[in-house]
Amino acid sequence: MWEYKCDQVNTVEEIDELLDDIYKMRYESLVNGGEYSVGNLVFKELRNHGKLKELKDKKIEIENDDMSLN
């Protein structure tokens, strides 16, 4: 589900919102369930599969395109 969401975002706002949701999920999961909680494990899978980097790179690419002269 989370990987699908990562592939569906197309704007800086959507990327920021998704990243916020992912980091919030991880934080709440760590606080409530510890290192092996589901939210933390999902975060680690997204990170290990490169999805977080892809989101950040896509955000930079969109921002660069918006700032470039045509």
mmCIF file of the C-alpha atoms, coordinates in Angstrom:
data_MODEL
# 
_entry.id   MODEL 
# 
loop_
_atom_site.group_PDB 
_atom_site.id 
_atom_site.type_symbol 
_atom_site.label_atom_id 
_atom_site.label_alt_id 
_atom_site.label_comp_id 
_atom_site.label_asym_id 
_atom_site.label_entity_id 
_atom_site.label_seq_id 
_atom_site.pdbx_PDB_ins_code 
_atom_site.Cartn_x 
_atom_site.Cartn_y 
_atom_site.Cartn_z 
_atom_site.occupancy 
_atom_site.B_iso_or_equiv 
_atom_site.pdbx_formal_charge 
_atom_site.auth_seq_id 
_atom_site.auth_comp_id 
_atom_site.auth_asym_id 
_atom_site.auth_atom_id 
_atom_site.pdbx_PDB_model_num 
ATOM 1  C CA . MET A 1 1  ? 0.000  0.000  0.000   1.00 0.00 ? 1  MET A CA 1 
ATOM 2  C CA . TRP A 1 2  ? 2.682  2.515  0.956   1.00 0.00 ? 2  TRP A CA 1 
ATOM 3  C CA . GLU A 1 3  ? 4.819  1.690  -2.089  1.00 0.00 ? 3  GLU A CA 1 
ATOM 4  C CA . TYR A 1 4  ? 1.759  2.236  -4.292  1.00 0.00 ? 4  TYR A CA 1 
ATOM 5  C CA . LYS A 1 5  ? 1.167  5.619  -2.659  1.00 0.00 ? 5  LYS A CA 1 
ATOM 6  C CA . CYS A 1 6  ? 4.812  6.529  -3.265  1.00 0.00 ? 6  CYS A CA 1 
ATOM 7  C CA . ASP A 1 7  ? 4.367  5.834  -6.965  1.00 0.00 ? 7  ASP A CA 1 
ATOM 8  C CA . GLN A 1 8  ? 1.162  7.902  -7.250  1.00 0.00 ? 8  GLN A CA 1 
ATOM 9  C CA . VAL A 1 9  ? 2.299  11.314 -5.978  1.00 0.00 ? 9  VAL A CA 1 
ATOM 10 C CA . ASN A 1 10 ? 2.948  13.993 -8.593  1.00 0.00 ? 10 ASN A CA 1 
ATOM 11 C CA . THR A 1 11 ? 3.258  17.340 -6.828  1.00 0.00 ? 11 THR A CA 1 
ATOM 12 C CA . VAL A 1 12 ? 5.561  18.771 -4.202  1.00 0.00 ? 12 VAL A CA 1 
ATOM 13 C CA . GLU A 1 13 ? 2.615  19.141 -1.838  1.00 0.00 ? 13 GLU A CA 1 
ATOM 14 C CA . GLU A 1 14 ? 1.596  15.498 -2.251  1.00 0.00 ? 14 GLU A CA 1 
ATOM 15 C CA . ILE A 1 15 ? 5.183  14.356 -1.704  1.00 0.00 ? 15 ILE A CA 1 
ATOM 16 C CA . ASP A 1 16 ? 5.551  16.498 1.411   1.00 0.00 ? 16 ASP A CA 1 
ATOM 17 C CA . GLU A 1 17 ? 2.262  15.199 2.802   1.00 0.00 ? 17 GLU A CA 1 
ATOM 18 C CA . LEU A 1 18 ? 3.188  11.571 2.124   1.00 0.00 ? 18 LEU A CA 1 
ATOM 19 C CA . LEU A 1 19 ? 6.649  11.955 3.653   1.00 0.00 ? 19 LEU A CA 1 
ATOM 20 C CA . ASP A 1 20 ? 5.100  13.608 6.705   1.00 0.00 ? 20 ASP A CA 1 
ATOM 21 C CA . ASP A 1 21 ? 2.638  10.719 7.026   1.00 0.00 ? 21 ASP A CA 1 
ATOM 22 C CA . ILE A 1 22 ? 5.419  8.138  6.739   1.00 0.00 ? 22 ILE A CA 1 
ATOM 23 C CA . TYR A 1 23 ? 7.638  9.817  9.331   1.00 0.00 ? 23 TYR A CA 1 
ATOM 24 C CA . LYS A 1 24 ? 4.670  10.396 11.657  1.00 0.00 ? 24 LYS A CA 1 
ATOM 25 C CA . MET A 1 25 ? 3.654  6.741  11.339  1.00 0.00 ? 25 MET A CA 1 
ATOM 26 C CA . ARG A 1 26 ? 7.187  5.661  12.207  1.00 0.00 ? 26 ARG A CA 1 
ATOM 27 C CA . TYR A 1 27 ? 7.449  8.001  15.193  1.00 0.00 ? 27 TYR A CA 1 
ATOM 28 C CA . GLU A 1 28 ? 4.095  6.966  16.670  1.00 0.00 ? 28 GLU A CA 1 
ATOM 29 C CA . SER A 1 29 ? 4.888  3.328  16.069  1.00 0.00 ? 29 SER A CA 1 
ATOM 30 C CA . LEU A 1 30 ? 8.266  3.591  17.795  1.00 0.00 ? 30 LEU A CA 1 
ATOM 31 C CA . VAL A 1 31 ? 6.740  5.376  20.777  1.00 0.00 ? 31 VAL A CA 1 
ATOM 32 C CA . ASN A 1 32 ? 3.904  2.899  21.168  1.00 0.00 ? 32 ASN A CA 1 
ATOM 33 C CA . GLY A 1 33 ? 5.402  -0.372 19.987  1.00 0.00 ? 33 GLY A CA 1 
ATOM 34 C CA . GLY A 1 34 ? 9.165  -0.143 19.941  1.00 0.00 ? 34 GLY A CA 1 
ATOM 35 C CA . GLU A 1 35 ? 11.749 -1.060 17.351  1.00 0.00 ? 35 GLU A CA 1 
ATOM 36 C CA . TYR A 1 36 ? 9.868  -4.059 15.951  1.00 0.00 ? 36 TYR A CA 1 
ATOM 37 C CA . SER A 1 37 ? 6.507  -2.340 15.590  1.00 0.00 ? 37 SER A CA 1 
ATOM 38 C CA . VAL A 1 38 ? 4.723  -2.529 12.257  1.00 0.00 ? 38 VAL A CA 1 
ATOM 39 C CA . GLY A 1 39 ? 5.094  1.169  11.434  1.00 0.00 ? 39 GLY A CA 1 
ATOM 40 C CA . ASN A 1 40 ? 8.829  1.111  11.987  1.00 0.00 ? 40 ASN A CA 1 
ATOM 41 C CA . LEU A 1 41 ? 9.239  -2.052 9.931   1.00 0.00 ? 41 LEU A CA 1 
ATOM 42 C CA . VAL A 1 42 ? 7.205  -0.515 7.094   1.00 0.00 ? 42 VAL A CA 1 
ATOM 43 C CA . PHE A 1 43 ? 9.414  2.576  7.222   1.00 0.00 ? 43 PHE A CA 1 
ATOM 44 C CA . LYS A 1 44 ? 12.547 0.419  7.045   1.00 0.00 ? 44 LYS A CA 1 
ATOM 45 C CA . GLU A 1 45 ? 11.177 -1.495 4.050   1.00 0.00 ? 45 GLU A CA 1 
ATOM 46 C CA . LEU A 1 46 ? 10.386 1.748  2.215   1.00 0.00 ? 46 LEU A CA 1 
ATOM 47 C CA . ARG A 1 47 ? 13.860 3.045  2.983   1.00 0.00 ? 47 ARG A CA 1 
ATOM 48 C CA . ASN A 1 48 ? 15.577 -0.205 1.993   1.00 0.00 ? 48 ASN A CA 1 
ATOM 49 C CA . HIS A 1 49 ? 13.675 -0.359 -1.299  1.00 0.00 ? 49 HIS A CA 1 
ATOM 50 C CA . GLY A 1 50 ? 14.716 3.224  -2.071  1.00 0.00 ? 50 GLY A CA 1 
ATOM 51 C CA . LYS A 1 51 ? 11.201 4.663  -1.990  1.00 0.00 ? 51 LYS A CA 1 
ATOM 52 C CA . LEU A 1 52 ? 12.073 7.498  0.412   1.00 0.00 ? 52 LEU A CA 1 
ATOM 53 C CA . LYS A 1 53 ? 15.028 8.511  -1.765  1.00 0.00 ? 53 LYS A CA 1 
ATOM 54 C CA . GLU A 1 54 ? 12.826 8.317  -4.870  1.00 0.00 ? 54 GLU A CA 1 
ATOM 55 C CA . LEU A 1 55 ? 10.288 10.643 -3.257  1.00 0.00 ? 55 LEU A CA 1 
ATOM 56 C CA . LYS A 1 56 ? 12.945 13.138 -2.231  1.00 0.00 ? 56 LYS A CA 1 
ATOM 57 C CA . ASP A 1 57 ? 14.603 13.008 -5.660  1.00 0.00 ? 57 ASP A CA 1 
ATOM 58 C CA . LYS A 1 58 ? 11.237 13.445 -7.389  1.00 0.00 ? 58 LYS A CA 1 
ATOM 59 C CA . LYS A 1 59 ? 10.508 16.472 -5.213  1.00 0.00 ? 59 LYS A CA 1 
ATOM 60 C CA . ILE A 1 60 ? 13.835 18.044 -6.167  1.00 0.00 ? 60 ILE A CA 1 
ATOM 61 C CA . GLU A 1 61 ? 13.203 17.296 -9.844  1.00 0.00 ? 61 GLU A CA 1 
ATOM 62 C CA . ILE A 1 62 ? 9.764  18.928 -9.741  1.00 0.00 ? 62 ILE A CA 1 
ATOM 63 C CA . GLU A 1 63 ? 11.140 21.971 -7.918  1.00 0.00 ? 63 GLU A CA 1 
ATOM 64 C CA . ASN A 1 64 ? 13.972 22.297 -10.427 1.00 0.00 ? 64 ASN A CA 1 
ATOM 65 C CA . ASP A 1 65 ? 11.559 22.063 -13.343 1.00 0.00 ? 65 ASP A CA 1 
ATOM 66 C CA . ASP A 1 66 ? 9.390  24.752 -11.783 1.00 0.00 ? 66 ASP A CA 1 
ATOM 67 C CA . MET A 1 67 ? 12.370 27.051 -11.309 1.00 0.00 ? 67 MET A CA 1 
ATOM 68 C CA . SER A 1 68 ? 14.012 26.532 -14.686 1.00 0.00 ? 68 SER A CA 1 
ATOM 69 C CA . LEU A 1 69 ? 13.678 28.978 -17.520 1.00 0.00 ? 69 LEU A CA 1 
ATOM 70 C CA . ASN A 1 70 ? 11.909 27.726 -20.600 1.00 0.00 ? 70 ASN A CA 1 
# 
